Amino acid sequence: MKPYSLAFIVVCGFCLSAAVSLAAEREKPPLFRFEKAEGKYLHLLEGEKPVLTYNYGMLLGKGVPEDRRRSSYIHPVYGLDGEVLSDDFPADHLHHRGLCWVWPRVIVGGKEYDLWSLQGVEQKFERWLGEKAGRGFAAFGVANGWYVGEKKIVKETVRVRVFPAGEKGRAIDVKLTLEAAEEPVTISGRSPVKGYGGFSFRFAPRKETVLTSPAGREVADSNLKRFPWVDLSAKFGGKDFFSGVAIFDDSRNPGFPNGWTLRDYGFLGVAWPGLKLYILKPGEPLTIRYRVWIHRGGAKEGDVAAAYAAYASTGGRRGERTGR
């Protein structure tokens, strides 16, 4: 056997090291990146795959009445395999809009308005609070206002953090901070019975819809049943596979676990404060938090219960470890 030269050993070692480094690089999740478009849209992509779009311009669907124009919500939201999960301007409820946070009762100065169906009050984009995109997560912040005419009545801050897609799912954290601008503002759900209003997701057209809570399959529409999480899974966009979205109610939120608005036609909403009144006050900001779990398969295949348990065990502060 011939002895190998030191140079040969060094070169081989270098090649092996390079091969290991290349393999490790390939195992890393793709880089997130943002793209702004038309002065209206902030698109988020992971590698070449779309993740979501934050709509900061005033949008109106084709052929939709002018009084349905709106801003400051997330749509589309994409599944891990590119399917569109959310809907906007659906014909049955033109005011429904992707992933949003809106209330049907907004009372200020002795007058009542409706942010849910865009009656007398609207959300408006004001400025960006920063963007960050890398391999570990992407995040952005937005300052908005609720306006009655030209008068700003509520200061709204939105912070969104998105984690890489794993084999089964992806976590999206949304933190909302609301504060009355000049005088108290009361918010509430739809009275006198349903109580809907708050953090909501309208789903795209689909087949074989299944609603699941910690109690099991929810076979009927319901109002104000209390759960820490609920999932909707189905076959979207003509695909032959299931995917879905679960919403997690953070244990730090007032009223936890809150009631829900569940609709088989494609709607999930955390109905907070439900039929109660909540008063926003100047100088006393309210912060509420939610996680959206995007997953492959149904609730069982998408490990929804385990994903919620991981979220709850860390108080929502270490989401980068989920979905991998």
ChimeraX attribute file (.defattr): number of C-alpha atoms within 10 A of each C-alpha:
attribute: neighborCount
match mode: 1-to-1
recipient: residues
	/A:1	3
	/A:2	4
	/A:3	5
	/A:4	8
	/A:5	8
	/A:6	9
	/A:7	9
	/A:8	10
	/A:9	11
	/A:10	11
	/A:11	11
	/A:12	12
	/A:13	12
	/A:14	12
	/A:15	12
	/A:16	12
	/A:17	12
	/A:18	12
	/A:19	12
	/A:20	12
	/A:21	12
	/A:22	11
	/A:23	11
	/A:24	10
	/A:25	11
	/A:26	10
	/A:27	9
	/A:28	11
	/A:29	17
	/A:30	18
	/A:31	16
	/A:32	24
	/A:33	19
	/A:34	18
	/A:35	10
	/A:36	13
	/A:37	10
	/A:38	7
	/A:39	10
	/A:40	17
	/A:41	19
	/A:42	18
	/A:43	19
	/A:44	24
	/A:45	18
	/A:46	23
	/A:47	13
	/A:48	11
	/A:49	15
	/A:50	22
	/A:51	26
	/A:52	22
	/A:53	22
	/A:54	23
	/A:55	22
	/A:56	23
	/A:57	18
	/A:58	16
	/A:59	15
	/A:60	16
	/A:61	14
	/A:62	7
	/A:63	6
	/A:64	13
	/A:65	10
	/A:66	10
	/A:67	12
	/A:68	17
	/A:69	17
	/A:70	22
	/A:71	20
	/A:72	27
	/A:73	19
	/A:74	23
	/A:75	24
	/A:76	24
	/A:77	25
	/A:78	18
	/A:79	24
	/A:80	21
	/A:81	12
	/A:82	12
	/A:83	19
	/A:84	21
	/A:85	27
	/A:86	24
	/A:87	21
	/A:88	20
	/A:89	18
	/A:90	16
	/A:91	9
	/A:92	8
	/A:93	11
	/A:94	15
	/A:95	19
	/A:96	22
	/A:97	26
	/A:98	25
	/A:99	24
	/A:100	20
	/A:101	19
	/A:102	25
	/A:103	26
	/A:104	22
	/A:105	21
	/A:106	24
	/A:107	18
	/A:108	17
	/A:109	10
	/A:110	6
	/A:111	8
	/A:112	16
	/A:113	19
	/A:114	19
	/A:115	23
	/A:116	23
	/A:117	20
	/A:118	18
	/A:119	16
	/A:120	15
	/A:121	21
	/A:122	22
	/A:123	23
	/A:124	19
	/A:125	18
	/A:126	15
	/A:127	13
	/A:128	14
	/A:129	12
	/A:130	10
	/A:131	15
	/A:132	13
	/A:133	18
	/A:134	15
	/A:135	15
	/A:136	15
	/A:137	21
	/A:138	22
	/A:139	20
	/A:140	19
	/A:141	19
	/A:142	20
	/A:143	17
	/A:144	22
	/A:145	23
	/A:146	21
	/A:147	17
	/A:148	17
	/A:149	10
	/A:150	8
	/A:151	12
	/A:152	18
	/A:153	25
	/A:154	23
	/A:155	20
	/A:156	23
	/A:157	21
	/A:158	19
	/A:159	18
	/A:160	18
	/A:161	20
	/A:162	25
	/A:163	24
	/A:164	26
	/A:165	21
	/A:166	15
	/A:167	12
	/A:168	19
	/A:169	26
	/A:170	26
	/A:171	26
	/A:172	21
	/A:173	20
	/A:174	18
	/A:175	15
	/A:176	19
	/A:177	15
	/A:178	21
	/A:179	23
	/A:180	24
	/A:181	20
	/A:182	14
	/A:183	15
	/A:184	17
	/A:185	21
	/A:186	17
	/A:187	28
	/A:188	25
	/A:189	25
	/A:190	20
	/A:191	13
	/A:192	8
	/A:193	11
	/A:194	16
	/A:195	24
	/A:196	29
	/A:197	27
	/A:198	23
	/A:199	23
	/A:200	23
	/A:201	28
	/A:202	24
	/A:203	29
	/A:204	22
	/A:205	18
	/A:206	18
	/A:207	15
	/A:208	10
	/A:209	18
	/A:210	19
	/A:211	26
	/A:212	21
	/A:213	18
	/A:214	13
	/A:215	8
	/A:216	10
	/A:217	14
	/A:218	18
	/A:219	12
	/A:220	9
	/A:221	12
	/A:222	14
	/A:223	18
	/A:224	20
	/A:225	13
	/A:226	17
	/A:227	17
	/A:228	19
	/A:229	24
	/A:230	29
	/A:231	27
	/A:232	26
	/A:233	27
	/A:234	27
	/A:235	21
	/A:236	23
	/A:237	15
	/A:238	10
	/A:239	12
	/A:240	10
	/A:241	12
	/A:242	21
	/A:243	26
	/A:244	27
	/A:245	31
	/A:246	27
	/A:247	26
	/A:248	27
	/A:249	27
	/A:250	21
	/A:251	18
	/A:252	15
	/A:253	15
	/A:254	15
	/A:255	14
	/A:256	14
	/A:257	19
	/A:258	21
	/A:259	24
	/A:260	28
	/A:261	24
	/A:262	26
	/A:263	18
	/A:264	17
	/A:265	14
	/A:266	20
	/A:267	20
	/A:268	25
	/A:269	24
	/A:270	32
	/A:271	28
	/A:272	28
	/A:273	21
	/A:274	28
	/A:275	19
	/A:276	12
	/A:277	15
	/A:278	15
	/A:279	16
	/A:280	20
	/A:281	18
	/A:282	17
	/A:283	11
	/A:284	10
	/A:285	16
	/A:286	16
	/A:287	16
	/A:288	16
	/A:289	19
	/A:290	22
	/A:291	23
	/A:292	21
	/A:293	24
	/A:294	27
	/A:295	29
	/A:296	24
	/A:297	19
	/A:298	23
	/A:299	26
	/A:300	11
	/A:301	13
	/A:302	26
	/A:303	18
	/A:304	28
	/A:305	18
	/A:306	12
	/A:307	20
	/A:308	23
	/A:309	13
	/A:310	16
	/A:311	22
	/A:312	18
	/A:313	11
	/A:314	10
	/A:315	13
	/A:316	19
	/A:317	11
	/A:318	12
	/A:319	21
	/A:320	16
	/A:321	13
	/A:322	20
	/A:323	20
	/A:324	13
